[in-house]
Amino acid sequence: MIETQNLNNESVEEILEEGLNNVVYLSEEWTDFQEADPGVTLVELFAWLNHAQHQYLNVFSPGVQDNFLKLLDINLWRRRGSETYIEVSEVSKDVSIPIRTPWTSGDMVFENLNHQTLASAKILSVKFDNPEMPSEEEYYKFDSSQHFYLFGKDTKRKNDENVIRSFTINFDRPLPQNSVFNIYFSVYSGKDIKRNPVRSSDKFEPMAKVKWEYYGKKKGKLGWHEAQVDRDSTYNFLFSGIVKLVCEGEMTPLDEVYKLRATLVYDEYDYPPRVSNILMNVMKAAQSDTWCDNVIITKEQIDNDRTAKVFTNIAIYGRSEVYLKKHGGWVRTEIPTFKSMITDGRLIVDLSGVWDDIKALKSTDEAVMVVSYNKDKLPTPVIGSGTGISEQSLKFDTKDLQDSDFEIMVSENIDGEEVFYKWKPVRDFSSSDKYSRHYVIDDEDDHIIFGDHEHGIAPRIGKDNIRICRLRRTKGKESNCKEGLIKGVITQNKTIKNSRINQILPAVGGADEETTEHARARAAELFSNPERAITLKDYESIVKRTPGLTFTNVKILPNYMPGEDVSKQNCVTVAVRWNRKIGLTLPKSFEKNIMNHLNKYRLINTKVKVVSPVYVGLVISGDVVVDASYRESEGLIEEEVKNFVDEINRDLGQTLRYGDMFGMIDRLKYVSRLEKLRILPLGEGATKNVSDDIVIPPNGVYYIDKINFNYIKGADIFGR
């Protein structure tokens, strides 16, 4: 980062002394430099002003730092809770889980982020069908001690329609119908495989297509029917995660068990997927404690009987208020009635009494907002009254506040109605104009501060017109914990309460609010991370970050593209080796994912092509004089030759120098001397030069086709 100049490196006395010394050169008539002289008084005043001005300019205030960071697209990380996975087992019957049900570890609360169904069905066994595991009677139970190939382990398999690759999960009872249920797969990736993560915002081309089916009845037809995939965070078993499924029909038993089957339709897996465990009823949970929340309902989400459903835990067990959409804001109404459906995990809101205010809206328009709060933790959502005075502040406990999930609304009088508008939290008012509904959270003094009518408006005068509509608290960094600590749940649903709860993974990712110093350090890292593909290093770094992929070798070849006139445009070829296996071509999904990722960074006038390696075989032979103690069966020399070739293959397209291999073999401790060495290349594009070096294309990879040494024992030579 650019070093800032210190403008305040002189004291007032030093500035004054410098000013008086300059007087001698400016006026020869001024000879009295006593403090009583009026001229000296003026110099003292200007010296003080100079020092005060430099002191002000020298201060790099937090607000100024934040604005500079925003220019670099660096926003301070907010306080956030950790995340983990929770398994709920021994469920006596299928039951719905409301959104943000509180799961407890001591006094710390974790909440699930989705509404879903816990299935009472238990996994009995898993059966695999593939050419590598042909036994139809062989069943496996998972205990995390073994790793099983889901679709077999042949990485060179072809997509042959006659080859079945599937696995079937057998259950003791049917899975819930027309409800989302979760199946968790613990995918084993191996020690050496480091796969780049895939974010939900990434455009990812699947490496495989998996068809899910259940056996049962659908529309009166008995047989196998396709199950709908609601979401797959494993990306077809590349990562550990949850597959969310829906069975629209009714499962029926086949061979006295209930069956769910996954069939591989096609694949381009870089490594065949393996799993160490399969679990039911696993959900993602984040550490947060909801005190108040709001749900906005559109007109099309209201049922024909003029009721709406809210699936949040706090709405079912807390106290709720209803607001109608009017004047671009929200007007509270007391007319709707509520009915808590604890067994179904939902709150039903009857809106028939206010239908006249809703029916004129478009189907996609926001119609109703339901604000719910925990009356034990938050007796009232009211936190203050507007005074209309600039820079009004309210005392509020900001401890453990998750400010990304903190919202307030302030009312204004519009046409005789009290209309509430949501206000936006900002770090400071530097970017706020006089019409901005902004506020600042002061963590140090536990205050909420409003604008001064120039930078952000102040709340209008009113009684109890400043209210919370969303409030969550989190332990931040303290919420990180090891697995197995989340054991309890806060609910009135007996089925959930009597179930067994187990935290299967450590809770990670919790952090306190980022400091400006840390953000400045992150900003400095931006200059070392390429955001544009310009240099060879940029291209290589960007390609290796492609979501969902893993790489063995990547080589960037500028101004190289067979079949293209590189003099007419910029051409870059990306050579990729994705697996250490020999002879494998680059999957189309790999190429698409690399191009999707690279297109965000490459220059428009640069043509890019992704290619597979060219494989060059080596036939190595020769005569080797070895010690009398050397045993050919151990293959030590052959092993050294293989290591030598593997070292060359660390980079693509390397020349195999005859002299280097000759010297390597000749220097081995059990080799007396190397009489003769012959290296024959196999494959297109490989040539020999006058030094017998093997020259291959820039995307070439060597493999050893055959090693055939003639070993001569030293004792045989001397005995002749």
Secondary structure, 3 states (H helix, E strand, C coil): CCCCCCCCCCCHHHHHHHHHHHHHHHCCCCCCCCCCCHHHHHHHHHHHHHHHHHHHHHCCCHHHHHHHHHHCCCCCCCCECCEEEEEEECCCCCEEECECCEEEECCEEEEECCCEEECCCCEEEEEEEECCECCCCCEECCCCCCCEECCCCCCCCCCCCCCCCEEEEEECCCCCECCEEEEEEEEECCCCCCCCCCCCCCCCCCCEEEEEEEEEEECCEEEEEECEEEEECCCCCCCCEEEEEEECCEECCECCEEEEEEEEEEECCCCCCEEEEEEECEEEEEECEEEEEEEEEEHHHCCCCCEEEECEHHHHHCEEEEEEEECCEEEEECCCEEEEECCCCEEEEECHHHHHHHCCCCCCCEEEEEEEECCCCCCCCEEECCCCCCCCEEECCCCCEEEEEEEEEEEEEECCEEEEEEEEECCCCCCCCCCCCEEEEECCCCEEEECCCCCCCCCCCCCCCEEEEEEEECCHHHHCECCCCCCEECCCCHHHHCCEEEECCCEECCECCCCHHHHHHHHHHHCCCCCCECCHHHHHHHHHCCCCCCCCEEEEEECCCCCCCCCCCEEEEEEEECCCCCCCCCCHHHHHHHHHHHCCCECCCEEEEEECCEEEEEEEEEEEEECCCCCHHHCHHHHHHHHHHHHHCCCCCCCECHHHHHHHHHCCCCEEEEEEEEEEEECCCCEECCCCCEECCCCEEEEEEEEEEEEEEHHHHHCC
